[in-house]
Amino acid sequence: MSEYRRRSASVAIAAILIVIAVVGIYKWAASQRTEKPVDIIVTVKAQSSAIDFWKVLITGVEDAANEFGANVQVIGPPSETEIDIQMEQLEQAIRQKPDAIVMAATDYNRLVPVAQQIVKAGIKLITVDSRINSDDALSFIATDNIAAGEKAGEEMAKLLPESASSKIAIMSYVYGTSSQLEREKGVRQWLEGHSHIEVASTLYSEGRLEKAYELTKELLTENPGIEGIVGLNEPSTVGAGRAIEELGLSGKVKLVGFDSSVDEVKLIESGVLQATIVQKPYNMGYLSVKTAIEAVRGKKVPKLIDTESVIINKDNMYTEQNQKLLFPFVGE
């Protein structure tokens, strides 16, 4: 055999040995990965809704799934009032046998039986945004809604004169969700210490901007003595704000709201909305997936994770930190 052929054969053998070595190392590394990707189903209250809150929360879910290598599927009813659809979707989710389910419950009581089915099936249950009336969930990730409601009540009290009696109304959203119940409780608790302020009524927009708008127009037309409105979520706040503006009552009827959106920013800038309590839905989504993965892998998880809330008004809305909360998608 010529010298050239001997060298060619040696190079070929060396190449084969390198390939074998690489394959061997890859197989060894793969064998060391004992943790398979976690399968998680996340149900939000309104998947097809235009509400920015759920869009931001889902972004947090997706980012956590990418970071931690989880397989995540997001489901949810068309709107927050369609509790039966969410229940049906969850029953289907149980049949898929994921490792964990993250649930934003559309109803405090009616989702309890489904939650019990999830746990009975051996699926880890994490709740986010709105809790259920049981201890079935391993962890609950959300705003402290009572504390957030108290912040809204405090802001409203600052806006009304102490020298005279004032009447306000609460524009809530879907009756029976834990977040709605707790926010209203917080508002009322704070205002109980202010005898000159009376909560005249609580109205329910069903999470629909148009209904909040119509209810507010009717309320202010029939009750001209109302001096303030507290909106408990984004559609309720924006709908109430549009009605106040249309009736020429901007600044006369004080408005304190919840959440953040482009529409709410415009209402603050125009003086219709005096303050809004902004949550951190991205953190909720991200931490719910992270917590679900930890639970599946046998780690002890906190029973409650408070993602906090911030009061934003015209005076502080332009700070860098608050701009990030108001415009979470900018710069992506």
Salt bridges, closest charged atoms under 4 A:
GLU3 OE1 - ARG6 NH2 2.63
GLU3 OE2 - ARG7 NE 3.47
GLU35 OE1 - ARG297 NH1 3.58
ASP52 OD1 - LYS55 NZ 3.86
ASP84 OD1 - ARG110 NH2 2.28
ASP99 OD2 - LYS36 NZ 3.41
ASP129 OD2 - LYS45 NZ 3.21
GLU155 OE2 - LYS158 NZ 3.25
GLU182 OE2 - ARG131 NE 3.05
GLU184 OE2 - ARG188 NE 2.93
GLU206 OE1 - ARG208 NH2 3.43
GLU206 OE2 - LYS211 NZ 3.19
GLU246 OE2 - LYS217 NZ 3.02
ASP263 OD2 - ARG242 NH2 3.36
GLU294 OE2 - LYS290 NZ 2.79
GLU308 OE1 - LYS280 NZ 3.66
GLU320 OE2 - LYS324 NZ 3.83
